[in-house]
Amino acid sequence: MPRILITQGDPAGIGPEVVAKALDSGQLPSGFDFQILGSAVAATPGRPDDASALAALEALEESVRILKSDADAVAVVTAPVSKATLQRRGFSFPGQTEFFAERFGCNSFAMCLSGATMSVGLATIHIPLASVPSSLTVSGIVRVGLLLADFARRRFGRQPRIAVVGLNPHAGEEGRFGDEETRIITPAIEALNRTETGDFSGPHVPDAVFRQAARGEFDAVLAMYHDQGLIPLKLLDFDTGVNVTLGLPKPRTSPDHGTAFDIAGKGIARADSMIHAIKLACELA
């Protein structure tokens, strides 16, 4: 049967707990095998160290090797890791998204979060907020927009309706609060609509468009930076939100939460997001 790989993340966090709970939930799709990756190191709950970071990194590398070499391995689901601890072990990536993109030689990739209420794609990912305006380009927004449209079409089976968000308050107020909307975002929307891959609209006012998306007026939202898109999604879909790396040759998903070291080992972590991440990996595969 097709096989879904599941990494346990940092063993000092809640990754192993939510993986085990997900597998025991009775809520996972039939017709798939699930292979757990990650060594059982003697980690202290809530206290990540070099050994727990190494275990998390080895599981990630093993997942890449299997995905590349085994046709039956059709997707990977990754439990949360500690980026700070990993980086002390030489992990040179801002996050797991960038790790998988590099390992698969993927230059066109994007981060998408998808939950029960909405799906959000990000034009920029893990960069300082001060760097966002200078990092936005017409070609970059078009690239992410096309990946997001492909994802939404696969999920919903129709030509997707995608709202593109402005960068500035009031979407720039016709240039009064910034010109990124007129100079970059509007030309990107026009270029996206010429591809006929979806119905792209905007630039929408950032403080209003997510309410419209939550009411079902859009299939996905393309946000300009990390927190602009993820704050509303986590507010509404924290327990169902799934992180998806768009553009990879095989699907990679992850629960939309961190290692939660503060509750690790207490047996109280909820597995909802991990369950949804595994379900979405199966669906995409």
C-alpha positions as CSV (number, residue, x, y, z in Angstrom):
1,M,0.0,0.0,0.0
2,P,1.1,3.6,-0.3
3,R,3.0,4.7,2.7
4,I,3.0,7.9,4.7
5,L,6.2,8.8,6.5
6,I,5.8,10.5,9.9
7,T,8.7,12.1,11.8
8,Q,8.4,12.4,15.5
9,G,10.1,15.8,15.7
10,D,12.1,16.8,18.8
11,P,11.5,14.0,21.3
12,A,11.7,16.5,24.2
13,G,8.5,18.1,22.8
14,I,5.0,16.8,22.2
15,G,5.8,15.3,18.8
16,P,6.0,11.7,19.9
17,E,2.8,12.1,22.0
18,V,0.7,13.6,19.3
19,V,1.9,11.1,16.7
20,A,1.0,8.2,19.0
21,K,-2.4,9.7,19.8
22,A,-3.1,10.3,16.1
23,L,-2.3,6.7,15.2
24,D,-4.6,5.5,18.0
25,S,-7.4,7.9,17.2
26,G,-9.2,5.7,14.7
27,Q,-9.7,8.8,12.5
28,L,-7.0,8.2,9.9
29,P,-7.8,7.1,6.3
30,S,-7.7,3.5,5.4
31,G,-5.6,2.2,2.5
32,F,-2.3,3.7,3.8
33,D,0.6,2.3,5.8
34,F,2.2,4.7,8.3
35,Q,6.0,4.5,9.0
36,I,7.3,6.3,12.0
37,L,10.7,7.9,11.8
38,G,12.9,9.0,14.7
39,S,15.1,7.2,17.3
40,A,13.9,6.7,20.8
41,V,16.5,8.8,22.6
42,A,16.2,9.3,26.3
43,A,15.0,12.9,26.1
44,T,13.8,14.8,29.1
45,P,10.4,16.3,28.4
46,G,10.5,20.0,28.0
47,R,14.3,20.1,27.9
48,P,15.7,19.9,24.3
49,D,19.4,19.3,24.0
50,D,21.9,18.2,21.4
51,A,20.8,14.6,21.5
52,S,17.1,15.4,20.9
53,A,18.0,17.9,18.1
54,L,20.2,15.2,16.4
55,A,17.3,12.7,16.6
56,A,15.0,15.2,15.0
57,L,17.5,16.0,12.3
58,E,18.2,12.4,11.5
59,A,14.5,11.7,11.1
60,L,14.2,14.5,8.6
61,E,17.2,13.3,6.6
62,E,15.9,9.8,6.6
63,S,12.5,10.9,5.3
64,V,14.2,12.6,2.4
65,R,16.2,9.5,1.5
66,I,13.1,7.3,1.6
67,L,10.9,9.7,-0.4
68,K,13.6,9.9,-3.1
69,S,14.3,6.1,-3.3
70,D,10.9,4.4,-2.5
71,A,8.0,4.9,-4.9
72,D,5.6,3.5,-2.2
73,A,6.5,6.4,0.1
74,V,4.0,9.0,-1.1
75,A,4.2,11.8,1.5
76,V,5.7,12.9,4.7
77,V,4.2,14.4,7.8
78,T,6.6,16.2,10.2
79,A,6.1,16.7,13.9
80,P,7.4,20.0,15.4
81,V,11.1,20.6,15.9
82,S,13.1,23.2,17.9
83,K,14.7,25.4,15.3
84,A,17.1,27.0,17.8
85,T,18.3,23.7,19.0
86,L,18.6,22.3,15.5
87,Q,20.6,25.3,14.4
88,R,23.1,24.7,17.1
89,R,23.6,21.3,15.4
90,G,24.4,23.0,12.1
91,F,20.9,23.2,10.7
92,S,21.2,26.1,8.4
93,F,17.5,26.6,7.5
94,P,14.9,28.9,8.9
95,G,12.5,26.0,9.1
96,Q,11.5,22.6,7.9
97,T,9.8,24.2,4.8
98,E,13.1,25.5,3.5
99,F,14.9,22.2,4.5
100,F,12.7,20.1,2.2
101,A,12.8,22.6,-0.6
102,E,16.6,22.5,-0.6
103,R,16.9,18.7,-0.2
104,F,14.6,18.3,-3.3
105,G,16.3,21.0,-5.3
106,C,13.1,22.9,-5.4
107,N,13.5,26.6,-6.3
108,S,9.7,27.3,-6.5
109,F,8.1,26.5,-3.2
110,A,5.8,28.2,-0.8
111,M,4.3,27.8,2.7
112,C,0.5,27.3,2.9
113,L,-1.6,26.8,6.0
114,S,-4.9,25.1,5.6
115,G,-7.6,24.6,8.2
116,A,-11.4,23.9,8.5
117,T,-12.2,27.6,7.9
118,M,-9.6,28.9,5.5
119,S,-6.4,28.3,3.6
120,V,-3.6,30.9,3.5
121,G,-0.5,31.1,1.3
122,L,2.5,33.3,2.1
123,A,4.3,35.5,-0.3
124,T,7.2,35.7,2.1
125,I,8.0,33.3,4.9
126,H,10.7,33.4,7.6
127,I,12.2,36.9,7.2
128,P,12.3,39.9,9.5
129,L,9.2,42.1,9.2
130,A,11.4,45.1,8.2
131,S,12.6,43.1,5.2
132,V,9.1,42.3,3.8
133,P,8.5,45.4,1.6
134,S,11.8,45.1,-0.1
135,S,11.4,41.4,-0.6
136,L,8.0,41.6,-2.4
137,T,8.2,41.4,-6.2
138,V,5.7,40.9,-8.9
139,S,7.3,37.6,-10.0
140,G,7.5,36.3,-6.4
141,I,3.8,37.0,-5.8
142,V,2.9,35.4,-9.1
143,R,5.0,32.3,-8.3
144,V,3.3,31.7,-4.9
145,G,-0.1,32.6,-6.3
146,L,0.2,29.8,-9.0
147,L,1.3,27.3,-6.4
148,L,-1.6,28.3,-4.1
149,A,-4.1,28.1,-7.0
150,D,-2.9,24.6,-7.8
151,F,-3.3,23.5,-4.2
152,A,-6.8,25.0,-3.9
153,R,-7.9,23.4,-7.2
154,R,-6.7,20.0,-6.0
155,R,-8.5,20.4,-2.7
156,F,-11.8,21.9,-3.9
157,G,-12.0,20.5,-7.4
158,R,-12.9,23.9,-9.1
159,Q,-11.3,27.0,-10.4
160,P,-10.3,28.6,-7.1
161,R,-11.2,32.1,-5.8
162,I,-8.2,33.6,-4.3
163,A,-8.0,36.9,-2.4
164,V,-4.7,38.7,-2.5
165,V,-4.1,40.9,0.5
166,G,-2.5,44.4,0.5
167,L,0.6,45.0,2.5
168,N,-0.3,48.4,4.1
169,P,-3.2,49.6,6.3
170,H,-6.3,50.1,4.1
171,A,-4.4,48.4,1.3
172,G,-2.4,51.6,0.9
173,E,-5.4,53.9,0.7
174,E,-4.5,54.8,-3.0
175,G,-0.9,55.4,-2.1
176,R,-1.4,57.4,1.0
177,F,0.0,54.7,3.3
178,G,2.5,53.1,0.9
179,D,2.8,52.3,-2.8
180,E,3.5,48.5,-2.7
181,E,-0.2,47.9,-3.7
182,T,0.0,49.9,-6.9
183,R,3.6,49.2,-7.7
184,I,3.9,45.5,-7.0
185,I,0.7,43.7,-5.8
186,T,-1.8,45.0,-8.4
187,P,0.5,44.1,-11.4
188,A,1.0,40.7,-9.8
189,I,-2.8,40.1,-9.6
190,E,-3.2,41.2,-13.2
191,A,-0.5,38.8,-14.3
192,L,-2.0,35.9,-12.3
193,N,-5.4,36.5,-13.9
194,R,-3.8,36.3,-17.3
195,T,-2.7,32.7,-16.5
196,E,-6.4,31.7,-16.1
197,T,-5.5,29.4,-13.2
198,G,-7.8,31.0,-10.8
199,D,-9.9,34.0,-10.0
200,F,-7.5,36.4,-8.2
201,S,-8.9,39.6,-6.7
202,G,-7.4,42.5,-4.6
203,P,-5.4,44.0,-3.2
204,H,-7.9,43.5,-0.3
205,V,-7.8,45.5,2.9
206,P,-5.9,43.3,5.4
207,D,-8.1,43.9,8.4
208,A,-11.3,42.9,6.5
209,V,-10.5,40.2,4.0
210,F,-10.0,37.3,6.4
211,R,-13.6,37.7,7.7
212,Q,-14.8,37.4,4.1
213,A,-12.6,34.3,3.7
214,A,-14.0,32.7,6.9
215,R,-17.5,33.2,5.5
216,G,-16.6,31.2,2.4
217,E,-16.3,34.0,-0.1
218,F,-12.8,32.8,-1.1
219,D,-11.1,29.4,-1.4
220,A,-7.7,30.8,-0.3
221,V,-6.0,34.0,0.8
222,L,-2.5,35.0,-0.4
223,A,-0.9,37.1,2.4
224,M,2.2,39.2,2.0
225,Y,4.0,38.1,5.2
226,H,4.0,35.4,7.8
227,D,2.0,36.8,10.7
228,Q,-0.4,38.7,8.4
229,G,-1.7,35.3,7.3
230,L,-1.1,33.1,10.2
231,I,-2.6,35.2,13.0
232,P,-6.2,34.9,11.7
233,L,-5.7,31.3,10.6
234,K,-4.5,30.2,14.0
235,L,-7.2,32.2,15.7
236,L,-9.9,30.3,13.8
237,D,-8.2,27.0,12.9
238,F,-5.6,26.3,15.5
239,D,-6.7,22.7,16.2
240,T,-7.4,21.9,12.5
241,G,-4.6,24.0,10.8
242,V,-2.1,22.1,8.7
243,N,1.2,23.5,7.3
244,V,1.7,22.4,3.7
245,T,4.9,22.9,1.7
246,L,3.8,23.7,-1.9
247,G,5.9,22.8,-4.9
248,L,7.6,19.6,-3.7
249,P,7.5,16.5,-5.8
250,K,5.7,14.7,-2.9
251,P,3.5,16.2,-0.3
252,R,4.8,17.4,3.0
253,T,2.5,18.5,5.8
254,S,2.9,19.3,9.4
255,P,0.6,20.3,12.4
256,D,0.3,24.0,12.7
257,H,1.8,24.2,16.2
258,G,5.2,24.0,17.9
259,T,7.0,21.7,20.2
260,A,5.0,22.9,23.3
261,F,7.9,22.1,25.6
262,D,5.9,23.6,28.5
263,I,3.4,20.7,28.4
264,A,5.6,17.9,27.1
265,G,5.5,14.7,29.1
266,K,2.2,15.6,30.8
267,G,0.0,13.6,28.5
268,I,-2.4,16.6,27.8
269,A,-1.3,17.5,24.2
270,R,-4.1,17.4,21.7
271,A,-3.5,15.5,18.5
272,D,-6.2,17.3,16.4
273,S,-3.7,19.1,14.2
274,M,-1.5,16.1,13.7
275,I,-4.6,14.0,12.7
276,H,-5.6,16.7,10.2
277,A,-2.0,16.8,8.9
278,I,-2.0,13.1,8.2
279,K,-5.4,13.2,6.6
280,L,-4.3,16.0,4.3
281,A,-1.1,14.2,3.4
282,C,-3.2,11.2,2.4
283,E,-5.6,13.4,0.4
284,L,-2.8,15.1,-1.5
285,A,-1.0,11.9,-2.1
